[in-house]
Amino acid sequence: MDEDSRYEAVRSRDARFDGAFFFAVETTGIYCRPSCPAVTPKRPNVRFFATAAAAQGAGFRACRRCRPDAVPGSAEWNVRSDAVGRAMRLIADGVVDREGVAGLAARLGYSARQVQRQLTGELGAGPVALARAQRAHAARVLLQTTGLPVTEIAFAAGFASVRQFNDTVRAVYATTPSGLRASAPRGGRTGAPSAGIPLRLAHRGPYRAGPVFDLLEREAVPGVEDVSGPPGDRTYRRTLRLPYGTGIAAVGERAHTGAGAHPGGWLDARVHLTDPRDLTTAVHRLRRLFDLDADPFAVDERLGADARLAPLVAARPGLRSPGAADPDELAVRALVGREEAAGLVRRYGKRLDAACGSLTHLFPEPAVLAGAEPGGALGALTAALADGTVRLGPGADRDTAREALTAVPGLDARTIATIRTRALGDPDVAPPGPDAPDSWRPWRSYALNHLRAAGELE
């Protein structure tokens, strides 16, 4: 989009572009999402930014009315498999907070200077600024939804010091941490992350929740996952292995998900954490699982132009392509199936310190499985995952991962296609068998989901 097109999106308050870009108003010093309900500023006073971090770096503070820090992530990072796209997925997963810029660069196979130059050149902000914007959002969520002391929140959100935390909150939100906490709706705070942090996981456009929850219910592995409630009002819960501890996440199927809803909404969620530093990572993994950063308008426009798919897209606008909360776990499950996965959990899964209803275990790590069952395709796959021969995390290079998966003995083409679609979040995978013409690209994963939802594919 050129700047005139962006301004038209702002003038029409077009929520389709929330997260795709941000605009700032020089006369007020505030930056907003495109759908901000405030009076449209005059064109000469408007500046556009690719990221919230770039707007913050230019000295603008977040709008208190439209909360631009809470928008869905740009769908571009789901599609792109280049260094910038991989870097953005890794930053969202909290890698810069845990490993620094050097760790991010090492995962990408570039020098820190190259990563800085590429991100700044394209997005107007380097990895430190992008991570800082993410930390600010995590801090706001913790301040407004938990009763944790402010000092604990500073370190839980990833800040190196309380002073850095205070300075960032003032710069981004034009208020103090105490003021930000006081502005939260009453009754919305819990005592601590162990009591559960309530979240709204934002998405753009319509969200066809039913097929996603149908899939999760069919695949649910006892002890690790469960789905309860009637269709249309289900709750999906699962255990999470996170960098600093463990978590239990619950996501609801309800509200703001229908085709006739406002062109943007959210899924209600609650995350229980043993360590609040894992908040950013947990949220990112849920977003990938539920495909919340997708652009359904772009997907539906392309697929809706196909004569075969047009009636399916019209019947299910906003159909998503679910990903994975744990890519390595998904790869193992794609290979062995639900029943055998449940057996692996019983034999080798790590038991939670405190069970939560039917959730009792974490899925076993690849290294554990490789040592316990070294034979056959399962042993070959888990060994490759454990030693890094196959990398499926958010920063994985999709082409390299495909080649590495192809070299694992015992993995057939269909299993590899499932791993690419779900674990790697590749939106353009065509498994062997179904006819998937190039006219469906780059959304063949979504096209095949439409065929499955319509009963035309298994």
C-alpha positions as CSV (number, residue, x, y, z in Angstrom):
1,M,0.0,0.0,0.0
2,D,1.2,3.5,-0.7
3,E,0.6,6.3,1.9
4,D,-2.6,7.6,0.2
5,S,-4.1,4.1,0.4
6,R,-3.1,3.9,4.0
7,Y,-4.8,7.2,4.7
8,E,-8.0,6.0,3.0
9,A,-7.9,3.0,5.3
10,V,-7.6,5.3,8.3
11,R,-10.3,7.6,7.1
12,S,-12.7,4.7,6.7
13,R,-11.5,3.1,10.0
14,D,-10.8,-0.1,8.2
15,A,-10.1,-2.8,10.8
16,R,-8.7,-5.1,8.1
17,F,-5.4,-3.3,8.3
18,D,-5.1,-3.3,12.1
19,G,-1.6,-4.6,12.8
20,A,-0.6,-4.3,9.1
21,F,0.5,-0.7,9.8
22,F,0.2,2.0,12.3
23,F,-0.4,5.8,12.0
24,A,0.7,8.6,14.2
25,V,-0.5,12.2,14.5
26,E,2.2,14.8,14.8
27,T,0.0,17.4,16.5
28,T,-1.0,15.0,19.3
29,G,2.1,12.8,19.6
30,I,-0.1,9.7,19.6
31,Y,0.0,6.6,17.4
32,C,-3.1,4.5,16.6
33,R,-4.4,1.4,14.8
34,P,-6.2,2.2,11.4
35,S,-9.6,1.5,12.9
36,C,-9.2,4.0,15.8
37,P,-12.7,5.6,16.4
38,A,-11.2,9.1,17.1
39,V,-11.7,11.9,14.7
40,T,-9.7,11.4,11.5
41,P,-6.6,13.6,11.6
42,K,-5.7,15.8,8.6
43,R,-3.5,14.2,6.1
44,P,-0.5,16.5,6.5
45,N,-0.3,15.6,10.2
46,V,-0.2,11.9,9.7
47,R,2.9,9.6,9.6
48,F,2.8,5.9,8.9
49,F,4.8,3.1,10.5
50,A,5.3,-0.6,9.8
51,T,5.4,-1.5,13.5
52,A,4.4,-0.1,16.8
53,A,8.1,-0.2,17.8
54,A,8.9,2.2,15.0
55,A,6.2,4.6,16.1
56,Q,7.4,4.4,19.7
57,G,11.0,5.0,18.5
58,A,9.9,8.2,16.7
59,G,8.6,9.5,20.0
60,F,4.9,8.7,19.7
61,R,2.8,7.2,22.6
62,A,0.1,4.6,22.3
63,C,-3.5,5.8,22.0
64,R,-5.5,5.0,25.1
65,R,-8.7,4.7,23.1
66,C,-7.8,2.2,20.4
67,R,-4.9,0.5,22.3
68,P,-2.8,-0.2,19.2
69,D,-0.5,-2.5,21.1
70,A,-3.3,-5.1,21.4
71,V,-3.9,-5.6,17.6
72,P,-3.3,-8.9,15.9
73,G,0.2,-9.3,14.5
74,S,0.9,-8.7,10.9
75,A,-0.2,-11.6,8.7
76,E,2.9,-10.9,6.6
77,W,5.1,-12.7,9.2
78,N,3.0,-15.9,8.8
79,V,3.6,-16.0,5.0
80,R,7.1,-14.8,4.7
81,S,9.9,-17.3,5.2
82,D,12.8,-14.9,4.7
83,A,15.1,-13.7,7.5
84,V,12.9,-10.8,8.4
85,G,9.8,-13.0,8.7
86,R,11.7,-15.6,10.7
87,A,13.1,-12.9,13.0
88,M,9.7,-11.4,13.7
89,R,8.4,-14.9,14.7
90,L,11.4,-15.4,17.0
91,I,11.0,-12.0,18.6
92,A,7.3,-12.7,19.2
93,D,8.4,-16.0,20.9
94,G,10.6,-14.0,23.3
95,V,14.0,-15.0,22.0
96,V,15.5,-11.5,22.3
97,D,14.4,-11.2,25.9
98,R,15.9,-14.7,26.7
99,E,19.0,-14.8,24.5
100,G,19.6,-11.2,23.4
101,V,20.3,-10.0,19.8
102,A,23.2,-12.3,19.5
103,G,21.0,-15.3,20.2
104,L,18.5,-14.1,17.6
105,A,21.2,-13.6,15.0
106,A,22.7,-17.1,15.8
107,R,19.3,-18.7,15.2
108,L,18.9,-16.9,11.9
109,G,22.5,-17.7,10.8
110,Y,23.4,-14.0,10.4
111,S,25.6,-11.6,12.3
112,A,23.9,-9.3,14.8
113,R,24.8,-6.3,12.5
114,Q,23.1,-7.9,9.5
115,V,19.9,-8.6,11.5
116,Q,19.9,-5.0,12.8
117,R,20.3,-3.6,9.4
118,Q,17.6,-5.7,7.8
119,L,15.0,-5.1,10.4
120,T,15.7,-1.4,10.7
121,G,15.7,-1.0,6.9
122,E,12.4,-2.7,6.4
123,L,10.5,-2.1,9.6
124,G,11.9,1.1,11.0
125,A,13.0,-0.6,14.2
126,G,15.7,-3.0,15.3
127,P,15.3,-6.2,17.3
128,V,15.8,-4.4,20.7
129,A,13.1,-1.8,19.9
130,L,10.7,-4.5,18.7
131,A,11.3,-6.6,21.8
132,R,10.8,-3.5,24.0
133,A,7.4,-2.8,22.4
134,Q,6.5,-6.4,23.1
135,R,7.6,-6.1,26.7
136,A,5.5,-2.9,27.2
137,H,2.4,-4.8,26.0
138,A,3.2,-7.7,28.4
139,A,3.6,-5.2,31.2
140,R,0.3,-3.6,30.5
141,V,-1.5,-7.0,30.5
142,L,0.1,-8.0,33.8
143,L,-0.6,-4.6,35.4
144,Q,-4.2,-4.6,34.4
145,T,-5.1,-8.2,34.9
146,T,-3.1,-9.4,37.9
147,G,-2.4,-8.2,41.4
148,L,1.3,-8.8,41.2
149,P,3.5,-6.1,42.8
150,V,4.8,-3.6,40.2
151,T,8.4,-4.6,40.9
152,E,7.7,-8.3,40.1
153,I,5.8,-7.2,36.9
154,A,8.9,-5.3,35.7
155,F,11.0,-8.4,35.7
156,A,8.2,-10.7,34.6
157,A,7.7,-8.6,31.5
158,G,11.3,-9.0,30.6
159,F,12.8,-5.6,31.7
160,A,16.3,-5.6,33.1
161,S,15.6,-3.0,35.8
162,V,12.6,-1.3,37.4
163,R,13.9,2.0,36.1
164,Q,13.9,0.7,32.5
165,F,10.4,-0.6,33.1
166,N,9.2,2.8,34.5
167,D,10.8,4.8,31.7
168,T,9.3,2.5,29.0
169,V,5.8,2.6,30.4
170,R,5.9,6.4,30.6
171,A,7.2,6.7,27.0
172,V,4.7,4.2,25.5
173,Y,1.6,5.0,27.5
174,A,2.2,8.5,28.9
175,T,1.5,7.4,32.4
176,T,3.1,5.6,35.3
177,P,2.8,1.9,36.0
178,S,0.4,2.7,38.9
179,G,-1.6,5.0,36.6
180,L,-1.8,2.2,34.0
181,R,-3.0,-0.2,36.6
182,A,-5.6,2.2,37.9
183,S,-7.1,2.7,34.4
184,A,-8.0,-1.0,34.1
185,P,-11.7,-2.0,34.4
186,R,-12.7,-2.9,37.9
187,G,-13.0,-6.5,38.9
188,G,-10.6,-7.7,36.1
189,R,-7.6,-8.5,38.2
190,T,-6.6,-11.8,39.7
191,G,-4.1,-12.3,42.6
192,A,-1.3,-13.9,40.7
193,P,-0.5,-15.7,37.4
194,S,-1.1,-19.1,39.1
195,A,-4.7,-18.0,39.4
196,G,-4.8,-17.3,35.7
197,I,-4.3,-14.3,33.5
198,P,-7.4,-13.4,31.5
199,L,-6.6,-12.5,27.9
200,R,-8.4,-11.4,24.8
201,L,-6.5,-12.9,21.8
202,A,-7.3,-10.5,19.0
203,H,-7.9,-11.5,15.4
204,R,-8.8,-9.6,12.3
205,G,-11.9,-10.3,10.3
206,P,-14.3,-13.1,10.8
207,Y,-13.1,-16.2,12.7
208,R,-14.7,-19.5,11.8
209,A,-14.1,-21.1,15.2
210,G,-16.1,-24.3,14.8
211,P,-13.8,-26.2,12.5
212,V,-10.8,-25.3,14.6
213,F,-12.4,-26.6,17.8
214,D,-13.7,-29.6,15.9
215,L,-10.1,-30.5,14.9
216,L,-8.7,-29.9,18.3
217,E,-11.4,-32.0,19.9
218,R,-10.7,-34.9,17.5
219,E,-7.0,-34.7,18.1
220,A,-7.0,-34.1,21.9
221,V,-4.4,-36.2,23.7
222,P,-5.6,-37.2,27.2
223,G,-3.5,-35.8,30.0
224,V,-2.2,-33.0,27.8
225,E,-5.4,-31.6,26.3
226,D,-9.2,-31.6,26.7
227,V,-12.2,-30.0,25.1
228,S,-15.4,-29.5,27.1
229,G,-18.8,-28.0,26.4
230,P,-21.3,-28.2,23.5
231,P,-20.4,-27.1,20.0
232,G,-20.4,-23.3,19.8
233,D,-19.6,-23.0,23.5
234,R,-16.5,-25.2,23.9
235,T,-13.4,-24.6,25.9
236,Y,-10.1,-26.0,24.8
237,R,-7.4,-26.5,27.5
238,R,-3.9,-27.8,27.3
239,T,-0.6,-27.9,29.1
240,L,2.4,-25.9,27.9
241,R,6.1,-26.4,28.3
242,L,7.6,-22.9,28.5
243,P,11.2,-21.5,28.8
244,Y,10.9,-20.6,32.5
245,G,8.3,-23.1,33.7
246,T,5.0,-24.6,32.8
247,G,1.5,-23.3,31.9
248,I,-2.1,-24.3,31.4
249,A,-4.0,-22.4,28.8
250,A,-7.8,-22.3,28.3
251,V,-9.3,-20.8,25.1
252,G,-13.1,-20.4,24.6
253,E,-15.0,-20.9,21.3
254,R,-17.5,-18.2,22.3
255,A,-18.4,-14.7,21.1
256,H,-17.0,-12.4,18.4
257,T,-16.2,-15.2,16.0
258,G,-19.2,-15.3,13.6
259,A,-19.2,-14.3,10.0
260,G,-21.7,-11.5,10.7
261,A,-19.6,-10.0,13.5
262,H,-17.5,-6.8,13.5
263,P,-14.6,-7.3,11.2
264,G,-12.3,-8.0,14.1
265,G,-12.7,-9.6,17.4
266,W,-11.1,-12.0,19.9
267,L,-11.0,-15.3,21.6
268,D,-11.3,-15.3,25.3
269,A,-8.5,-17.1,27.1
270,R,-6.9,-17.6,30.5
271,V,-3.3,-18.6,31.0
272,H,-2.0,-20.1,34.3
273,L,1.7,-19.8,34.6
274,T,4.3,-21.1,37.1
275,D,6.5,-18.2,36.1
276,P,5.0,-14.9,34.7
277,R,8.1,-14.3,32.5
278,D,6.5,-16.9,30.2
279,L,3.5,-14.7,29.4
280,T,4.7,-13.4,26.0
281,T,5.8,-16.8,24.8
282,A,2.6,-18.5,25.9
283,V,0.4,-16.0,24.1
284,H,2.5,-16.2,20.9
285,R,2.1,-20.0,20.9
286,L,-1.6,-19.8,21.4
287,R,-1.8,-17.3,18.5
288,R,0.0,-19.7,16.3
289,L,-2.1,-22.7,17.3
290,F,-5.4,-20.8,16.5
291,D,-3.9,-19.0,13.5
292,L,-5.0,-15.6,14.9
293,D,-2.6,-13.4,12.9
294,A,-3.9,-14.6,9.5
295,D,-5.5,-12.1,7.1
296,P,-8.8,-13.8,6.2
297,F,-9.7,-11.0,3.7
298,A,-6.6,-11.8,1.5
299,V,-7.2,-15.5,1.8
300,D,-10.9,-15.4,1.0
301,E,-10.4,-13.0,-1.9
302,R,-7.9,-15.3,-3.6
303,L,-9.7,-18.5,-3.0
304,G,-13.2,-17.1,-3.5
305,A,-12.2,-16.3,-7.1
306,D,-11.9,-20.0,-7.9
307,A,-15.1,-21.6,-9.2
308,R,-14.6,-24.8,-7.1
309,L,-13.9,-23.0,-3.9
310,A,-16.1,-20.0,-4.2
311,P,-19.2,-21.6,-2.6
312,L,-17.1,-23.1,0.2
313,V,-15.5,-19.8,1.0
314,A,-18.9,-18.1,1.0
315,A,-20.2,-20.7,3.4
316,R,-17.2,-20.4,5.8
317,P,-15.6,-17.0,5.6
318,G,-12.7,-16.7,8.0
319,L,-11.7,-20.4,8.0
320,R,-8.3,-20.8,9.5
321,S,-5.3,-23.1,9.2
322,P,-4.5,-24.2,12.8
323,G,-0.8,-24.4,13.8
324,A,0.8,-25.9,16.8
325,A,1.5,-24.8,20.4
326,D,4.6,-27.0,20.4
327,P,6.0,-27.8,16.9
328,D,8.1,-30.8,18.1
329,E,5.1,-32.3,19.8
330,L,3.0,-31.8,16.7
331,A,5.6,-33.6,14.5
332,V,5.6,-36.6,16.8
333,R,1.8,-36.7,16.9
334,A,1.6,-36.4,13.1
335,L,3.7,-39.5,12.8
336,V,2.2,-41.8,15.4
337,G,-1.5,-40.6,15.7
338,R,-3.7,-39.8,18.6
339,E,-3.8,-43.2,20.4
340,E,-0.1,-43.9,20.3
341,A,0.6,-40.3,21.4
342,A,-1.6,-40.8,24.4
343,G,0.5,-43.9,25.2
344,L,3.7,-41.9,24.9
345,V,2.3,-39.4,27.4
346,R,1.4,-42.1,29.9
347,R,4.8,-43.8,29.6
348,Y,7.2,-40.9,29.3
349,G,5.3,-37.6,29.9
350,K,6.4,-35.4,32.7
351,R,3.7,-35.2,35.4
352,L,2.6,-31.7,36.5
353,D,3.4,-30.7,40.0
354,A,-0.4,-30.0,40.4
355,A,-2.9,-31.5,38.1
356,C,-5.7,-29.3,36.8
357,G,-8.7,-31.6,36.2
358,S,-7.9,-34.0,33.5
359,L,-4.7,-32.2,32.6
360,T,-1.9,-34.1,34.3
361,H,1.2,-34.2,32.0
362,L,3.4,-32.4,29.6
363,F,4.0,-34.1,26.3
364,P,7.4,-35.9,26.4
365,E,10.4,-34.0,24.9
366,P,12.1,-35.4,21.8
367,A,15.3,-36.3,23.7
368,V,13.3,-38.4,26.2
369,L,11.5,-40.2,23.4
370,A,14.7,-40.7,21.4
371,G,16.3,-42.4,24.4
372,A,13.3,-44.4,25.4
373,E,12.2,-45.6,22.0
374,P,15.2,-45.3,19.6
375,G,14.0,-47.7,16.9
376,G,11.9,-47.0,13.8
377,A,10.6,-43.8,12.4
378,L,9.7,-42.4,15.8
379,G,13.3,-42.9,17.0
380,A,14.7,-41.3,13.8
381,L,12.4,-38.3,14.0
382,T,12.8,-37.6,17.7
383,A,16.6,-38.0,17.5
384,A,16.6,-35.5,14.6
385,L,14.5,-33.1,16.6
386,A,16.7,-33.5,19.7
387,D,20.0,-33.0,18.0
388,G,18.8,-30.1,15.9
389,T,19.0,-31.9,12.5
390,V,15.3,-31.0,12.1
391,R,14.3,-27.5,13.4
392,L,10.7,-26.6,13.6
393,G,10.6,-23.6,16.0
394,P,9.2,-20.2,15.0
395,G,12.5,-19.1,13.4
396,A,12.9,-22.3,11.3
397,D,13.8,-22.0,7.7
398,R,10.9,-23.8,6.0
399,D,12.9,-25.0,3.0
400,T,15.7,-26.3,5.1
401,A,13.2,-28.0,7.4
402,R,11.4,-29.7,4.5
403,E,14.7,-31.1,3.2
404,A,15.6,-32.3,6.7
405,L,12.3,-34.0,7.2
406,T,12.5,-35.7,3.8
407,A,15.8,-37.2,4.9
408,V,14.3,-38.8,8.1
409,P,13.6,-42.5,7.4
410,G,10.0,-43.6,7.8
411,L,8.4,-40.2,7.2
412,D,6.0,-40.3,4.2
413,A,5.0,-37.3,2.1
414,R,1.6,-36.9,3.8
415,T,3.2,-36.8,7.3
416,I,5.7,-34.3,6.1
417,A,3.0,-32.1,4.6
418,T,1.1,-32.2,7.9
419,I,4.2,-31.1,9.8
420,R,4.9,-28.3,7.4
421,T,1.3,-27.0,7.6
422,R,0.9,-27.3,11.4
423,A,4.3,-27.2,13.0
424,L,5.9,-24.7,10.6
425,G,2.7,-22.7,9.9
426,D,3.3,-22.9,6.2
427,P,0.2,-21.4,4.5
428,D,0.9,-23.0,1.1
429,V,1.3,-26.7,1.5
430,A,-0.3,-29.3,-0.9
431,P,-0.1,-32.9,0.3
432,P,0.2,-35.7,-2.2
433,G,-3.1,-36.7,-3.7
434,P,-5.5,-33.8,-3.8
435,D,-5.4,-31.5,-6.8
436,A,-4.2,-28.2,-5.6
437,P,-3.6,-25.9,-8.6
438,D,-1.2,-23.0,-8.5
439,S,-4.1,-20.5,-8.7
440,W,-4.7,-21.3,-5.0
441,R,-1.2,-20.2,-4.1
442,P,0.0,-18.9,-1.6
443,W,-3.0,-20.2,0.4
444,R,-3.2,-23.9,-0.6
445,S,-3.2,-25.0,3.1
446,Y,-6.4,-22.9,3.6
447,A,-7.9,-24.2,0.3
448,L,-7.5,-27.8,1.5
449,N,-9.1,-26.9,4.9
450,H,-12.1,-25.7,3.0
451,L,-12.3,-29.0,1.2
452,R,-12.0,-30.9,4.4
453,A,-14.6,-28.8,6.1
454,A,-17.0,-29.5,3.3
455,G,-16.4,-33.2,3.5
456,E,-14.6,-33.4,0.2
457,L,-11.3,-34.6,1.7
458,E,-10.5,-36.7,4.7
